[in-house]
């Protein structure tokens, strides 16, 4: 340790150091060091205290430097029995369920057990500070009074009952530290010296009362020492803050200031910093750990349980299979492709499809599905918790997940926390609470993993970077301290007291008040600033862009002129600009034969989009568990109108009520075919009556013109040289003069539909549909089905024949040029780029400003004398609108 370090003086100052005061106390009271216990505030300080005694203490015997829990463990082993609070969430949750059942909350025991455990854990330190004799009498009676005051609302009555259960549980529990209150323990220890930290501990106070004048208090908090000005860094956002903090740590290490303390004010930020340090070869030692539920091992186990639920989604089953539940990766990939193609969000829907289809095109999917169901089936029935533990292990073993889980450090912690070790879970008597459903067992597993922490083991060498909470800087020497997250959200001056206790209840129970917590926070902050090379970091805004203010503790330093803005520790470096080339691929070797309206629309919007999505066949995978949106409503509406007109064709009627009945029957059929539940369709259900009535009113006027429905959603193919135009039309009617009337439904704004038909050569869809119909002359229109006062409207394209002929000529010209090797560059203009799936591939956001424009990047123009298509231009497609 640096001899000039403030912590060195705190411990080893000859006049007023902690060690010197302990030596004087032993000498003045003629105490034997070996029979003296020195209590430190937290476990990591035991080793520090021993090393300080070896450095500057008296020769001979060494006092016992202990925490209360470590002392209790050495004084006598404690094994929880019966209804004792075990501080093991796996056991305590089940105990809480049993207590709730006995108190008349049997039906709600699974929902309320977590709250009872939370209350009991908050009361446990208070109960442990009372002798077992007084605990079940005076303390229980006093503590139960906090449940009596307040309103008479139903919520408070339930909360009061839970508090009474938690108080009774804590009052009748045994604790590991009870051994410290026994006379036999006091006979072995002549004196008790308490090194006080930032906050008093109820148990330590009780022990001092028992030892009486044989107890001595010494403070570890620096007394009014002047702190050096702290260096400050202001980051732009969370990512910039993590980079700055990592750079600060690396600079301190380069300047030989190890070990560096990295204070954990925010777990997500700390893990981001640790990841950046790991990328530089620096492994941090994390004393705080993180929730076991956030580890990969816990995620794999939870995915197995979620996948076994009777209402499991396809995504949940796929997640389970990908985490190692099946060794056949190709089968999993084939299954995922099929599920996404069919759009089956529910796994049960896929199983029903397999059962209905019989022989499937992919012969491997049926046996693969059967094998998955064979593993899922045993997990459906209810059973006692001990049997659930065996069933879970069998599930993991069957999916070849057990061995990887056992070999992983965090996985071993998961196994221990859930009592999954062989024969460790005992029998049903060890876990009272009756039978559990899979959902209840899954909730139990989730709560256990949420409560447990995973702390990676320290290596053999002294760590260079230590991640720790702010208060654990007390009494320890670090070469430098880096405190990120010094904003008002992550480092408040007055921390929120844990639990939902009111101020009066906290005072009644003896829980620390907000004022006490604030004083401890400010004392810890002041002690941190006494470390040399202390750097403070905070951000200007969160990831959402919302402004963030510095912590009040930082603002106070600024007012006291104790902040020193520091230079950015990141070393700038020059990077040569290497502009991304403007892509000009050729699709000559990737000919297409079938051309649909969407295919040709992609070519017109952007040639590169056509090349990537159509010729290369690249596409993004659709989400299986996506919310219902307006596109789904449009698909549903198309299906409804198709079924309605087919039914009306079979049973013609002019009666309004009969037509309304037919269209309602069509809605039920379409909803069932598309697998939409009433809950999912609820956002559109309110608008449907207006849409329905508006359409039926429009239909009466449409039929009055002499138009007659012919067919709905016909599939059409039309040869065009070496190409074939294909597509499915929404509907074909026959006009009064006998011409075909092509109709395409739209659920967009009527203004948008009218804008489509203004320029015939700019509207591909109706012209393409007209080309699919063999008639020389025909009519075509959009039918805008809306819910507003305007209702359903017909937006006809009067020049559809001319537009069709121009489109056919353009298709022939464009695909001929593609076959001859014409370049297919990205246009990089228009709104189509905002939602293009190929944007990352064309690298639009990284083009150089000097990139050649379209006119020079594309192939030569059409042969002399041949005019390009109306929407063409020098590039293939060429339409930038």
Beta strands, then each sheet from edge to edge (+ up, - down):
strand 1: 36-39
strand 2: 64-66
strand 3: 191-196
strand 4: 215-219
strand 5: 230-235
strand 6: 260-263
strand 7: 285-286
strand 8: 290-291
strand 9: 383-384
strand 10: 435-436
strand 11: 453-454
strand 12: 465-468
strand 13: 480-483
strand 14: 534-539
strand 15: 563-565
strand 16: 584-586
strand 17: 594-595
strand 18: 708-712
strand 19: 715-720
strand 20: 723-728
strand 21: 731-734
strand 22: 740-746
strand 23: 778-784
strand 24: 793-796
strand 25: 823-825
sheet 1: 2+ 1+ 3+ 4+
sheet 2: 7+ 12+ 6+ 13+ 14+ 5+ 15+
sheet 3: 8+ 11-
sheet 4: 9+ 10-
sheet 5: 16+ 25-
sheet 6: 17+ 20+ 19-
sheet 7: 18+ 21- 22+ 23+ 24-
end
